[in-house]
Amino acid sequence: MFLGFHLLIVREETLSPMKALLKLVSVVALLVALSTLPASAQHGDQAQAEDLQKQLQDLKRQYEATTHAMEQRIAALESQIQKQKQATEKAQQGTRNRERPQL
């Protein structure tokens, strides 16, 4: 029954970073909800419960790694945008200086 959760995780390269993060959070929330169901509703034995715990821990690790990677990417893009803005401003200042007549 729980083997299907592996199919929910789509390769991250095919999704935008925010969609990938949302998908991971959804899967983690679903697994947490399932792990809190009464034992009679789980229809499983101790091995299945342990397997769920392992899957949950794996997803939490993957979530942390993905979050860290996206934070790194966001920081790099913000830095790149800032450098582009500075270069554009510098180029515009140079253009304004050349357009002013010399007195």
SEFIZA-3560 file (N, C-alpha, C; in Angstrom, 3 decimals):
REM SEFIZA-3560
<numar><xx>0.811</xx><yy>-1.191</yy><zz>0.000</zz><atom>N</atom></numar>
<numar><xx>0.000</xx><yy>0.000</yy><zz>0.000</zz><atom>CA</atom></numar>
<numar><xx>0.860</xx><yy>1.263</yy><zz>0.000</zz><atom>C</atom></numar>
<numar><xx>1.925</xx><yy>1.315</yy><zz>0.784</zz><atom>N</atom></numar>
<numar><xx>2.726</xx><yy>2.522</yy><zz>0.915</zz><atom>CA</atom></numar>
<numar><xx>3.837</xx><yy>2.613</yy><zz>-0.119</zz><atom>C</atom></numar>
<numar><xx>3.989</xx><yy>1.585</yy><zz>-0.919</zz><atom>N</atom></numar>
<numar><xx>5.006</xx><yy>1.657</yy><zz>-1.965</zz><atom>CA</atom></numar>
<numar><xx>4.646</xx><yy>2.715</yy><zz>-3.006</zz><atom>C</atom></numar>
<numar><xx>3.352</xx><yy>3.029</yy><zz>-3.113</zz><atom>N</atom></numar>
<numar><xx>2.895</xx><yy>4.031</yy><zz>-4.066</zz><atom>CA</atom></numar>
<numar><xx>3.413</xx><yy>5.427</yy><zz>-3.769</zz><atom>C</atom></numar>
<numar><xx>3.818</xx><yy>5.695</yy><zz>-2.526</zz><atom>N</atom></numar>
<numar><xx>4.326</xx><yy>7.016</yy><zz>-2.186</zz><atom>CA</atom></numar>
<numar><xx>5.615</xx><yy>7.326</yy><zz>-2.921</zz><atom>C</atom></numar>
<numar><xx>6.361</xx><yy>6.312</yy><zz>-3.256</zz><atom>N</atom></numar>
<numar><xx>7.593</xx><yy>6.551</yy><zz>-4.008</zz><atom>CA</atom></numar>
<numar><xx>7.274</xx><yy>7.110</yy><zz>-5.393</zz><atom>C</atom></numar>
<numar><xx>6.086</xx><yy>6.785</yy><zz>-5.907</zz><atom>N</atom></numar>
<numar><xx>5.694</xx><yy>7.287</yy><zz>-7.218</zz><atom>CA</atom></numar>
<numar><xx>5.297</xx><yy>8.758</yy><zz>-7.158</zz><atom>C</atom></numar>
<numar><xx>4.954</xx><yy>9.265</yy><zz>-5.979</zz><atom>N</atom></numar>
<numar><xx>4.566</xx><yy>10.659</yy><zz>-5.837</zz><atom>CA</atom></numar>
<numar><xx>5.745</xx><yy>11.610</yy><zz>-5.986</zz><atom>C</atom></numar>
<numar><xx>6.935</xx><yy>11.118</yy><zz>-5.740</zz><atom>N</atom></numar>
<numar><xx>8.114</xx><yy>11.979</yy><zz>-5.790</zz><atom>CA</atom></numar>
<numar><xx>8.632</xx><yy>11.994</yy><zz>-7.225</zz><atom>C</atom></numar>
<numar><xx>8.383</xx><yy>13.100</yy><zz>-7.903</zz><atom>N</atom></numar>
<numar><xx>8.791</xx><yy>13.280</yy><zz>-9.289</zz><atom>CA</atom></numar>
<numar><xx>10.199</xx><yy>13.846</yy><zz>-9.286</zz><atom>C</atom></numar>
<numar><xx>10.958</xx><yy>13.523</yy><zz>-10.285</zz><atom>N</atom></numar>
<numar><xx>12.316</xx><yy>14.064</yy><zz>-10.357</zz><atom>CA</atom></numar>
<numar><xx>12.265</xx><yy>15.571</yy><zz>-10.233</zz><atom>C</atom></numar>
<numar><xx>13.110</xx><yy>16.119</yy><zz>-9.370</zz><atom>N</atom></numar>
<numar><xx>13.084</xx><yy>17.533</yy><zz>-9.055</zz><atom>CA</atom></numar>
<numar><xx>13.443</xx><yy>18.408</yy><zz>-10.254</zz><atom>C</atom></numar>
<numar><xx>14.200</xx><yy>17.875</yy><zz>-11.197</zz><atom>N</atom></numar>
<numar><xx>14.592</xx><yy>18.681</yy><zz>-12.348</zz><atom>CA</atom></numar>
<numar><xx>13.377</xx><yy>19.029</yy><zz>-13.203</zz><atom>C</atom></numar>
<numar><xx>12.304</xx><yy>18.231</yy><zz>-13.118</zz><atom>N</atom></numar>
<numar><xx>11.142</xx><yy>18.474</yy><zz>-13.961</zz><atom>CA</atom></numar>
<numar><xx>10.178</xx><yy>19.464</yy><zz>-13.333</zz><atom>C</atom></numar>
<numar><xx>10.369</xx><yy>19.818</yy><zz>-12.084</zz><atom>N</atom></numar>
<numar><xx>9.481</xx><yy>20.748</yy><zz>-11.396</zz><atom>CA</atom></numar>
<numar><xx>10.234</xx><yy>22.023</yy><zz>-11.041</zz><atom>C</atom></numar>
<numar><xx>9.489</xx><yy>23.091</yy><zz>-10.896</zz><atom>N</atom></numar>
<numar><xx>10.120</xx><yy>24.306</yy><zz>-10.388</zz><atom>CA</atom></numar>
<numar><xx>10.484</xx><yy>24.055</yy><zz>-8.935</zz><atom>C</atom></numar>
<numar><xx>11.450</xx><yy>24.777</yy><zz>-8.414</zz><atom>N</atom></numar>
<numar><xx>11.868</xx><yy>24.538</yy><zz>-7.018</zz><atom>CA</atom></numar>
<numar><xx>10.733</xx><yy>24.664</yy><zz>-6.018</zz><atom>C</atom></numar>
<numar><xx>9.866</xx><yy>25.626</yy><zz>-6.194</zz><atom>N</atom></numar>
<numar><xx>8.778</xx><yy>25.806</yy><zz>-5.239</zz><atom>CA</atom></numar>
<numar><xx>7.762</xx><yy>24.672</yy><zz>-5.347</zz><atom>C</atom></numar>
<numar><xx>7.492</xx><yy>24.187</yy><zz>-6.562</zz><atom>N</atom></numar>
<numar><xx>6.576</xx><yy>23.061</yy><zz>-6.714</zz><atom>CA</atom></numar>
<numar><xx>7.172</xx><yy>21.812</yy><zz>-6.085</zz><atom>C</atom></numar>
<numar><xx>8.466</xx><yy>21.611</yy><zz>-6.247</zz><atom>N</atom></numar>
<numar><xx>9.120</xx><yy>20.452</yy><zz>-5.652</zz><atom>CA</atom></numar>
<numar><xx>9.035</xx><yy>20.520</yy><zz>-4.136</zz><atom>C</atom></numar>
<numar><xx>9.254</xx><yy>21.703</yy><zz>-3.581</zz><atom>N</atom></numar>
<numar><xx>9.168</xx><yy>21.874</yy><zz>-2.136</zz><atom>CA</atom></numar>
<numar><xx>7.748</xx><yy>21.623</yy><zz>-1.656</zz><atom>C</atom></numar>
<numar><xx>6.764</xx><yy>22.149</yy><zz>-2.350</zz><atom>N</atom></numar>
<numar><xx>5.374</xx><yy>21.947</yy><zz>-1.970</zz><atom>CA</atom></numar>
<numar><xx>5.003</xx><yy>20.470</yy><zz>-2.033</zz><atom>C</atom></numar>
<numar><xx>5.482</xx><yy>19.777</yy><zz>-3.044</zz><atom>N</atom></numar>
<numar><xx>5.202</xx><yy>18.349</yy><zz>-3.178</zz><atom>CA</atom></numar>
<numar><xx>5.814</xx><yy>17.575</yy><zz>-2.015</zz><atom>C</atom></numar>
<numar><xx>7.047</xx><yy>17.894</yy><zz>-1.640</zz><atom>N</atom></numar>
<numar><xx>7.683</xx><yy>17.211</yy><zz>-0.513</zz><atom>CA</atom></numar>
<numar><xx>6.955</xx><yy>17.484</yy><zz>0.793</zz><atom>C</atom></numar>
<numar><xx>6.558</xx><yy>18.724</yy><zz>1.003</zz><atom>N</atom></numar>
<numar><xx>5.837</xx><yy>19.070</yy><zz>2.232</zz><atom>CA</atom></numar>
<numar><xx>4.515</xx><yy>18.324</yy><zz>2.281</zz><atom>C</atom></numar>
<numar><xx>3.830</xx><yy>18.222</yy><zz>1.152</zz><atom>N</atom></numar>
<numar><xx>2.557</xx><yy>17.502</yy><zz>1.108</zz><atom>CA</atom></numar>
<numar><xx>2.742</xx><yy>16.031</yy><zz>1.446</zz><atom>C</atom></numar>
<numar><xx>3.764</xx><yy>15.420</yy><zz>0.885</zz><atom>N</atom></numar>
<numar><xx>4.011</xx><yy>13.999</yy><zz>1.147</zz><atom>CA</atom></numar>
<numar><xx>4.379</xx><yy>13.782</yy><zz>2.609</zz><atom>C</atom></numar>
<numar><xx>5.208</xx><yy>14.654</yy><zz>3.166</zz><atom>N</atom></numar>
<numar><xx>5.579</xx><yy>14.533</yy><zz>4.583</zz><atom>CA</atom></numar>
<numar><xx>4.341</xx><yy>14.683</yy><zz>5.454</zz><atom>C</atom></numar>
<numar><xx>3.495</xx><yy>15.661</yy><zz>5.147</zz><atom>N</atom></numar>
<numar><xx>2.280</xx><yy>15.869</yy><zz>5.938</zz><atom>CA</atom></numar>
<numar><xx>1.364</xx><yy>14.655</yy><zz>5.848</zz><atom>C</atom></numar>
<numar><xx>1.249</xx><yy>14.078</yy><zz>4.670</zz><atom>N</atom></numar>
<numar><xx>0.421</xx><yy>12.889</yy><zz>4.502</zz><atom>CA</atom></numar>
<numar><xx>0.967</xx><yy>11.724</yy><zz>5.316</zz><atom>C</atom></numar>
<numar><xx>2.266</xx><yy>11.526</yy><zz>5.275</zz><atom>N</atom></numar>
<numar><xx>2.862</xx><yy>10.437</yy><zz>6.050</zz><atom>CA</atom></numar>
<numar><xx>2.715</xx><yy>10.666</yy><zz>7.551</zz><atom>C</atom></numar>
<numar><xx>2.838</xx><yy>11.898</yy><zz>7.982</zz><atom>N</atom></numar>
<numar><xx>2.651</xx><yy>12.195</yy><zz>9.405</zz><atom>CA</atom></numar>
<numar><xx>1.214</xx><yy>11.897</yy><zz>9.796</zz><atom>C</atom></numar>
<numar><xx>0.271</xx><yy>12.303</yy><zz>8.960</zz><atom>N</atom></numar>
<numar><xx>-1.139</xx><yy>12.037</yy><zz>9.252</zz><atom>CA</atom></numar>
<numar><xx>-1.413</xx><yy>10.540</yy><zz>9.304</zz><atom>C</atom></numar>
<numar><xx>-0.844</xx><yy>9.808</yy><zz>8.372</zz><atom>N</atom></numar>
<numar><xx>-1.049</xx><yy>8.357</yy><zz>8.363</zz><atom>CA</atom></numar>
<numar><xx>-0.398</xx><yy>7.684</yy><zz>9.572</zz><atom>C</atom></numar>
<numar><xx>0.721</xx><yy>8.206</yy><zz>10.015</zz><atom>N</atom></numar>
<numar><xx>1.406</xx><yy>7.583</yy><zz>11.136</zz><atom>CA</atom></numar>
<numar><xx>0.689</xx><yy>7.826</yy><zz>12.459</zz><atom>C</atom></numar>
<numar><xx>-0.230</xx><yy>8.796</yy><zz>12.496</zz><atom>N</atom></numar>
<numar><xx>-0.960</xx><yy>9.078</yy><zz>13.729</zz><atom>CA</atom></numar>
<numar><xx>-2.306</xx><yy>8.371</yy><zz>13.796</zz><atom>C</atom></numar>
<numar><xx>-2.678</xx><yy>7.638</yy><zz>12.764</zz><atom>N</atom></numar>
<numar><xx>-3.928</xx><yy>6.889</yy><zz>12.792</zz><atom>CA</atom></numar>
<numar><xx>-3.861</xx><yy>5.797</yy><zz>13.857</zz><atom>C</atom></numar>
<numar><xx>-5.009</xx><yy>5.413</yy><zz>14.410</zz><atom>N</atom></numar>
<numar><xx>-5.015</xx><yy>4.307</yy><zz>15.380</zz><atom>CA</atom></numar>
<numar><xx>-4.470</xx><yy>3.029</yy><zz>14.750</zz><atom>C</atom></numar>
<numar><xx>-3.914</xx><yy>2.185</yy><zz>15.582</zz><atom>N</atom></numar>
<numar><xx>-3.304</xx><yy>0.952</yy><zz>15.078</zz><atom>CA</atom></numar>
<numar><xx>-4.305</xx><yy>0.082</yy><zz>14.340</zz><atom>C</atom></numar>
<numar><xx>-5.555</xx><yy>0.074</yy><zz>14.767</zz><atom>N</atom></numar>
<numar><xx>-6.561</xx><yy>-0.748</yy><zz>14.091</zz><atom>CA</atom></numar>
<numar><xx>-6.853</xx><yy>-0.234</yy><zz>12.687</zz><atom>C</atom></numar>
<numar><xx>-6.706</xx><yy>1.055</yy><zz>12.472</zz><atom>N</atom></numar>
<numar><xx>-6.957</xx><yy>1.627</yy><zz>11.147</zz><atom>CA</atom></numar>
<numar><xx>-5.774</xx><yy>1.422</yy><zz>10.208</zz><atom>C</atom></numar>
<numar><xx>-4.612</xx><yy>1.178</yy><zz>10.742</zz><atom>N</atom></numar>
<numar><xx>-3.429</xx><yy>1.007</yy><zz>9.889</zz><atom>CA</atom></numar>
<numar><xx>-3.394</xx><yy>-0.374</yy><zz>9.240</zz><atom>C</atom></numar>
<numar><xx>-4.077</xx><yy>-1.339</yy><zz>9.784</zz><atom>N</atom></numar>
<numar><xx>-4.103</xx><yy>-2.694</yy><zz>9.228</zz><atom>CA</atom></numar>
<numar><xx>-2.697</xx><yy>-3.218</yy><zz>8.984</zz><atom>C</atom></numar>
<numar><xx>-1.809</xx><yy>-2.943</yy><zz>9.883</zz><atom>N</atom></numar>
<numar><xx>-0.437</xx><yy>-3.381</yy><zz>9.673</zz><atom>CA</atom></numar>
<numar><xx>0.169</xx><yy>-3.915</yy><zz>10.947</zz><atom>C</atom></numar>
<numar><xx>1.339</xx><yy>-4.426</yy><zz>10.806</zz><atom>N</atom></numar>
<numar><xx>2.060</xx><yy>-4.956</yy><zz>11.954</zz><atom>CA</atom></numar>
<numar><xx>3.217</xx><yy>-4.028</yy><zz>12.300</zz><atom>C</atom></numar>
<numar><xx>4.030</xx><yy>-4.436</yy><zz>13.217</zz><atom>N</atom></numar>
<numar><xx>5.145</xx><yy>-3.604</yy><zz>13.673</zz><atom>CA</atom></numar>
<numar><xx>6.117</xx><yy>-3.280</yy><zz>12.537</zz><atom>C</atom></numar>
<numar><xx>6.338</xx><yy>-4.236</yy><zz>11.639</zz><atom>N</atom></numar>
<numar><xx>7.273</xx><yy>-4.005</yy><zz>10.524</zz><atom>CA</atom></numar>
<numar><xx>6.777</xx><yy>-2.885</yy><zz>9.618</zz><atom>C</atom></numar>
<numar><xx>5.480</xx><yy>-2.858</yy><zz>9.389</zz><atom>N</atom></numar>
<numar><xx>4.920</xx><yy>-1.815</yy><zz>8.530</zz><atom>CA</atom></numar>
<numar><xx>5.058</xx><yy>-0.441</yy><zz>9.208</zz><atom>C</atom></numar>
<numar><xx>4.835</xx><yy>-0.388</yy><zz>10.501</zz><atom>N</atom></numar>
<numar><xx>4.987</xx><yy>0.869</yy><zz>11.235</zz><atom>CA</atom></numar>
<numar><xx>6.434</xx><yy>1.346</yy><zz>11.180</zz><atom>C</atom></numar>
<numar><xx>7.362</xx><yy>0.420</yy><zz>11.320</zz><atom>N</atom></numar>
<numar><xx>8.774</xx><yy>0.784</yy><zz>11.232</zz><atom>CA</atom></numar>
<numar><xx>9.125</xx><yy>1.274</yy><zz>9.833</zz><atom>C</atom></numar>
<numar><xx>8.537</xx><yy>0.625</yy><zz>8.832</zz><atom>N</atom></numar>
<numar><xx>8.779</xx><yy>1.056</yy><zz>7.453</zz><atom>CA</atom></numar>
<numar><xx>8.263</xx><yy>2.482</yy><zz>7.234</zz><atom>C</atom></numar>
<numar><xx>7.099</xx><yy>2.775</yy><zz>7.795</zz><atom>N</atom></numar>
<numar><xx>6.561</xx><yy>4.130</yy><zz>7.682</zz><atom>CA</atom></numar>
<numar><xx>7.465</xx><yy>5.144</yy><zz>8.365</zz><atom>C</atom></numar>
<numar><xx>7.958</xx><yy>4.795</yy><zz>9.529</zz><atom>N</atom></numar>
<numar><xx>8.870</xx><yy>5.694</yy><zz>10.239</zz><atom>CA</atom></numar>
<numar><xx>10.126</xx><yy>5.957</yy><zz>9.416</zz><atom>C</atom></numar>
<numar><xx>10.652</xx><yy>4.898</yy><zz>8.801</zz><atom>N</atom></numar>
<numar><xx>11.846</xx><yy>5.049</yy><zz>7.965</zz><atom>CA</atom></numar>
<numar><xx>11.541</xx><yy>5.946</yy><zz>6.766</zz><atom>C</atom></numar>
<numar><xx>10.382</xx><yy>5.723</yy><zz>6.126</zz><atom>N</atom></numar>
<numar><xx>10.005</xx><yy>6.562</yy><zz>4.988</zz><atom>CA</atom></numar>
<numar><xx>9.862</xx><yy>8.024</yy><zz>5.411</zz><atom>C</atom></numar>
<numar><xx>9.269</xx><yy>8.229</yy><zz>6.570</zz><atom>N</atom></numar>
<numar><xx>9.099</xx><yy>9.583</yy><zz>7.072</zz><atom>CA</atom></numar>
<numar><xx>10.448</xx><yy>10.246</yy><zz>7.325</zz><atom>C</atom></numar>
<numar><xx>11.360</xx><yy>9.529</yy><zz>7.966</zz><atom>N</atom></numar>
<numar><xx>12.685</xx><yy>10.084</yy><zz>8.228</zz><atom>CA</atom></numar>
<numar><xx>13.422</xx><yy>10.371</yy><zz>6.918</zz><atom>C</atom></numar>
<numar><xx>13.292</xx><yy>9.467</yy><zz>5.956</zz><atom>N</atom></numar>
<numar><xx>13.923</xx><yy>9.688</yy><zz>4.651</zz><atom>CA</atom></numar>
<numar><xx>13.369</xx><yy>10.950</yy><zz>3.981</zz><atom>C</atom></numar>
<numar><xx>12.059</xx><yy>11.120</yy><zz>4.037</zz><atom>N</atom></numar>
<numar><xx>11.444</xx><yy>12.303</yy><zz>3.432</zz><atom>CA</atom></numar>
<numar><xx>11.855</xx><yy>13.574</yy><zz>4.151</zz><atom>C</atom></numar>
<numar><xx>11.967</xx><yy>13.508</yy><zz>5.466</zz><atom>N</atom></numar>
<numar><xx>12.417</xx><yy>14.678</yy><zz>6.220</zz><atom>CA</atom></numar>
<numar><xx>13.837</xx><yy>15.061</yy><zz>5.824</zz><atom>C</atom></numar>
<numar><xx>14.702</xx><yy>14.061</yy><zz>5.665</zz><atom>N</atom></numar>
<numar><xx>16.077</xx><yy>14.349</yy><zz>5.234</zz><atom>CA</atom></numar>
<numar><xx>16.086</xx><yy>14.937</yy><zz>3.831</zz><atom>C</atom></numar>
<numar><xx>15.269</xx><yy>14.357</yy><zz>2.954</zz><atom>N</atom></numar>
<numar><xx>15.197</xx><yy>14.862</yy><zz>1.586</zz><atom>CA</atom></numar>
<numar><xx>14.641</xx><yy>16.287</yy><zz>1.578</zz><atom>C</atom></numar>
<numar><xx>13.654</xx><yy>16.555</yy><zz>2.397</zz><atom>N</atom></numar>
<numar><xx>13.076</xx><yy>17.896</yy><zz>2.516</zz><atom>CA</atom></numar>
<numar><xx>14.136</xx><yy>18.891</yy><zz>2.970</zz><atom>C</atom></numar>
<numar><xx>14.895</xx><yy>18.530</yy><zz>3.990</zz><atom>N</atom></numar>
<numar><xx>15.946</xx><yy>19.421</yy><zz>4.496</zz><atom>CA</atom></numar>
<numar><xx>16.996</xx><yy>19.688</yy><zz>3.419</zz><atom>C</atom></numar>
<numar><xx>17.400</xx><yy>18.640</yy><zz>2.723</zz><atom>N</atom></numar>
<numar><xx>18.417</xx><yy>18.802</yy><zz>1.672</zz><atom>CA</atom></numar>
<numar><xx>17.885</xx><yy>19.671</yy><zz>0.537</zz><atom>C</atom></numar>
<numar><xx>16.643</xx><yy>19.437</yy><zz>0.146</zz><atom>N</atom></numar>
<numar><xx>16.045</xx><yy>20.215</yy><zz>-0.934</zz><atom>CA</atom></numar>
<numar><xx>15.888</xx><yy>21.673</yy><zz>-0.526</zz><atom>C</atom></numar>
<numar><xx>15.442</xx><yy>21.884</yy><zz>0.701</zz><atom>N</atom></numar>
<numar><xx>15.278</xx><yy>23.246</yy><zz>1.205</zz><atom>CA</atom></numar>
<numar><xx>16.618</xx><yy>23.977</yy><zz>1.223</zz><atom>C</atom></numar>
<numar><xx>17.647</xx><yy>23.295</yy><zz>1.694</zz><atom>N</atom></numar>
<numar><xx>18.977</xx><yy>23.908</yy><zz>1.732</zz><atom>CA</atom></numar>
<numar><xx>19.448</xx><yy>24.237</yy><zz>0.314</zz><atom>C</atom></numar>
<numar><xx>19.245</xx><yy>23.308</yy><zz>-0.609</zz><atom>N</atom></numar>
<numar><xx>19.675</xx><yy>23.539</yy><zz>-1.994</zz><atom>CA</atom></numar>
<numar><xx>18.928</xx><yy>24.719</yy><zz>-2.604</zz><atom>C</atom></numar>
<numar><xx>17.638</xx><yy>24.820</yy><zz>-2.325</zz><atom>N</atom></numar>
<numar><xx>16.873</xx><yy>25.939</yy><zz>-2.874</zz><atom>CA</atom></numar>
<numar><xx>17.287</xx><yy>27.257</yy><zz>-2.237</zz><atom>C</atom></numar>
<numar><xx>17.592</xx><yy>27.251</yy><zz>-0.956</zz><atom>N</atom></numar>
<numar><xx>18.073</xx><yy>28.469</yy><zz>-0.309</zz><atom>CA</atom></numar>
<numar><xx>19.378</xx><yy>28.922</yy><zz>-0.953</zz><atom>C</atom></numar>
<numar><xx>20.240</xx><yy>27.978</yy><zz>-1.271</zz><atom>N</atom></numar>
<numar><xx>21.498</xx><yy>28.306</yy><zz>-1.943</zz><atom>CA</atom></numar>
<numar><xx>21.230</xx><yy>28.907</yy><zz>-3.326</zz><atom>C</atom></numar>
<numar><xx>20.309</xx><yy>28.295</yy><zz>-4.072</zz><atom>N</atom></numar>
<numar><xx>19.976</xx><yy>28.786</yy><zz>-5.409</zz><atom>CA</atom></numar>
<numar><xx>19.362</xx><yy>30.177</yy><zz>-5.351</zz><atom>C</atom></numar>
<numar><xx>18.471</xx><yy>30.389</yy><zz>-4.363</zz><atom>N</atom></numar>
<numar><xx>17.842</xx><yy>31.696</yy><zz>-4.199</zz><atom>CA</atom></numar>
<numar><xx>18.901</xx><yy>32.748</yy><zz>-3.908</zz><atom>C</atom></numar>
<numar><xx>19.811</xx><yy>32.452</yy><zz>-3.008</zz><atom>N</atom></numar>
<numar><xx>20.875</xx><yy>33.401</yy><zz>-2.667</zz><atom>CA</atom></numar>
<numar><xx>21.737</xx><yy>33.713</yy><zz>-3.885</zz><atom>C</atom></numar>
<numar><xx>22.050</xx><yy>32.697</yy><zz>-4.674</zz><atom>N</atom></numar>
<numar><xx>22.876</xx><yy>32.909</yy><zz>-5.870</zz><atom>CA</atom></numar>
<numar><xx>22.136</xx><yy>33.782</yy><zz>-6.881</zz><atom>C</atom></numar>
<numar><xx>20.846</xx><yy>33.534</yy><zz>-7.065</zz><atom>N</atom></numar>
<numar><xx>20.075</xx><yy>34.341</yy><zz>-8.010</zz><atom>CA</atom></numar>
<numar><xx>19.917</xx><yy>35.777</yy><zz>-7.522</zz><atom>C</atom></numar>
<numar><xx>19.703</xx><yy>35.951</yy><zz>-6.227</zz><atom>N</atom></numar>
<numar><xx>19.609</xx><yy>37.312</yy><zz>-5.687</zz><atom>CA</atom></numar>
<numar><xx>20.918</xx><yy>38.063</yy><zz>-5.898</zz><atom>C</atom></numar>
<numar><xx>22.027</xx><yy>37.382</yy><zz>-5.696</zz><atom>N</atom></numar>
<numar><xx>23.330</xx><yy>37.999</yy><zz>-5.910</zz><atom>CA</atom></numar>
<numar><xx>23.517</xx><yy>38.366</yy><zz>-7.378</zz><atom>C</atom></numar>
<numar><xx>23.122</xx><yy>37.469</yy><zz>-8.255</zz><atom>N</atom></numar>
<numar><xx>23.256</xx><yy>37.726</yy><zz>-9.689</zz><atom>CA</atom></numar>
<numar><xx>22.391</xx><yy>38.921</yy><zz>-10.106</zz><atom>C</atom></numar>
<numar><xx>21.170</xx><yy>38.993</yy><zz>-9.581</zz><atom>N</atom></numar>
<numar><xx>20.284</xx><yy>40.113</yy><zz>-9.897</zz><atom>CA</atom></numar>
<numar><xx>20.893</xx><yy>41.425</yy><zz>-9.408</zz><atom>C</atom></numar>
<numar><xx>21.440</xx><yy>41.410</yy><zz>-8.208</zz><atom>N</atom></numar>
<numar><xx>22.061</xx><yy>42.620</yy><zz>-7.647</zz><atom>CA</atom></numar>
<numar><xx>23.239</xx><yy>43.074</yy><zz>-8.515</zz><atom>C</atom></numar>
<numar><xx>24.067</xx><yy>42.120</yy><zz>-8.954</zz><atom>N</atom></numar>
<numar><xx>25.205</xx><yy>42.471</yy><zz>-9.810</zz><atom>CA</atom></numar>
<numar><xx>24.730</xx><yy>43.051</yy><zz>-11.141</zz><atom>C</atom></numar>
<numar><xx>23.660</xx><yy>42.482</yy><zz>-11.704</zz><atom>N</atom></numar>
<numar><xx>23.135</xx><yy>42.999</yy><zz>-12.963</zz><atom>CA</atom></numar>
<numar><xx>22.600</xx><yy>44.415</yy><zz>-12.790</zz><atom>C</atom></numar>
<numar><xx>21.914</xx><yy>44.663</yy><zz>-11.678</zz><atom>N</atom></numar>
<numar><xx>21.401</xx><yy>46.007</yy><zz>-11.414</zz><atom>CA</atom></numar>
<numar><xx>22.541</xx><yy>47.006</yy><zz>-11.302</zz><atom>C</atom></numar>
<numar><xx>23.594</xx><yy>46.608</yy><zz>-10.586</zz><atom>N</atom></numar>
<numar><xx>24.738</xx><yy>47.500</yy><zz>-10.432</zz><atom>CA</atom></numar>
<numar><xx>25.406</xx><yy>47.769</yy><zz>-11.772</zz><atom>C</atom></numar>
<numar><xx>25.540</xx><yy>46.742</yy><zz>-12.596</zz><atom>N</atom></numar>
<numar><xx>26.163</xx><yy>46.916</yy><zz>-13.911</zz><atom>CA</atom></numar>
<numar><xx>25.309</xx><yy>47.827</yy><zz>-14.787</zz><atom>C</atom></numar>
<numar><xx>23.989</xx><yy>47.662</yy><zz>-14.713</zz><atom>N</atom></numar>
<numar><xx>23.085</xx><yy>48.507</yy><zz>-15.501</zz><atom>CA</atom></numar>
<numar><xx>23.170</xx><yy>49.956</yy><zz>-15.045</zz><atom>C</atom></numar>
<numar><xx>23.177</xx><yy>50.160</yy><zz>-13.727</zz><atom>N</atom></numar>
<numar><xx>23.282</xx><yy>51.524</yy><zz>-13.198</zz><atom>CA</atom></numar>
<numar><xx>24.604</xx><yy>52.161</yy><zz>-13.605</zz><atom>C</atom></numar>
<numar><xx>25.668</xx><yy>51.397</yy><zz>-13.556</zz><atom>N</atom></numar>
<numar><xx>26.985</xx><yy>51.919</yy><zz>-13.931</zz><atom>CA</atom></numar>
<numar><xx>27.007</xx><yy>52.292</yy><zz>-15.417</zz><atom>C</atom></numar>
<numar><xx>26.409</xx><yy>51.446</yy><zz>-16.240</zz><atom>N</atom></numar>
<numar><xx>26.368</xx><yy>51.721</yy><zz>-17.677</zz><atom>CA</atom></numar>
<numar><xx>25.520</xx><yy>52.957</yy><zz>-17.959</zz><atom>C</atom></numar>
<numar><xx>24.408</xx><yy>53.116</yy><zz>-17.232</zz><atom>N</atom></numar>
<numar><xx>23.565</xx><yy>54.291</yy><zz>-17.431</zz><atom>CA</atom></numar>
<numar><xx>24.282</xx><yy>55.561</yy><zz>-16.993</zz><atom>C</atom></numar>
<numar><xx>25.050</xx><yy>55.497</yy><zz>-15.920</zz><atom>N</atom></numar>
<numar><xx>25.816</xx><yy>56.651</yy><zz>-15.472</zz><atom>CA</atom></numar>
<numar><xx>26.868</xx><yy>57.031</yy><zz>-16.509</zz><atom>C</atom></numar>
<numar><xx>27.501</xx><yy>56.026</yy><zz>-17.084</zz><atom>N</atom></numar>
<numar><xx>28.497</xx><yy>56.305</yy><zz>-18.125</zz><atom>CA</atom></numar>
<numar><xx>27.859</xx><yy>56.944</yy><zz>-19.339</zz><atom>C</atom></numar>
<numar><xx>26.678</xx><yy>56.507</yy><zz>-19.692</zz><atom>N</atom></numar>
<numar><xx>25.954</xx><yy>57.084</yy><zz>-20.833</zz><atom>CA</atom></numar>
<numar><xx>25.557</xx><yy>58.518</yy><zz>-20.533</zz><atom>C</atom></numar>
<numar><xx>25.085</xx><yy>58.790</yy><zz>-19.322</zz><atom>N</atom></numar>
<numar><xx>24.700</xx><yy>60.158</yy><zz>-18.945</zz><atom>CA</atom></numar>
<numar><xx>25.914</xx><yy>61.082</yy><zz>-18.951</zz><atom>C</atom></numar>
<numar><xx>27.050</xx><yy>60.579</yy><zz>-18.496</zz><atom>N</atom></numar>
<numar><xx>28.266</xx><yy>61.418</yy><zz>-18.474</zz><atom>CA</atom></numar>
<numar><xx>28.733</xx><yy>61.765</yy><zz>-19.869</zz><atom>C</atom></numar>
<numar><xx>28.585</xx><yy>60.833</yy><zz>-20.814</zz><atom>N</atom></numar>
<numar><xx>28.998</xx><yy>61.097</yy><zz>-22.189</zz><atom>CA</atom></numar>
<numar><xx>28.027</xx><yy>62.049</yy><zz>-22.901</zz><atom>C</atom></numar>
<numar><xx>26.752</xx><yy>62.060</yy><zz>-22.497</zz><atom>N</atom></numar>
<numar><xx>25.756</xx><yy>62.896</yy><zz>-23.148</zz><atom>CA</atom></numar>
<numar><xx>25.850</xx><yy>64.343</yy><zz>-22.688</zz><atom>C</atom></numar>
<numar><xx>26.413</xx><yy>64.617</yy><zz>-21.538</zz><atom>N</atom></numar>
<numar><xx>26.533</xx><yy>65.989</yy><zz>-21.036</zz><atom>CA</atom></numar>
<numar><xx>27.570</xx><yy>66.740</yy><zz>-21.855</zz><atom>C</atom></numar>
<numar><xx>27.208</xx><yy>67.950</yy><zz>-22.262</zz><atom>N</atom></numar>
<numar><xx>28.201</xx><yy>68.751</yy><zz>-23.024</zz><atom>CA</atom></numar>
<numar><xx>29.320</xx><yy>69.226</yy><zz>-22.125</zz><atom>C</atom></numar>
<numar><xx>30.501</xx><yy>69.285</yy><zz>-22.661</zz><atom>N</atom></numar>
<numar><xx>31.661</xx><yy>69.762</yy><zz>-21.926</zz><atom>CA</atom></numar>
<numar><xx>31.666</xx><yy>71.294</yy><zz>-21.934</zz><atom>C</atom></numar>
<numar><xx>31.842</xx><yy>71.923</yy><zz>-20.790</zz><atom>N</atom></numar>
<numar><xx>31.855</xx><yy>73.385</yy><zz>-20.718</zz><atom>CA</atom></numar>
<numar><xx>33.251</xx><yy>73.922</yy><zz>-20.632</zz><atom>C</atom></numar>
//
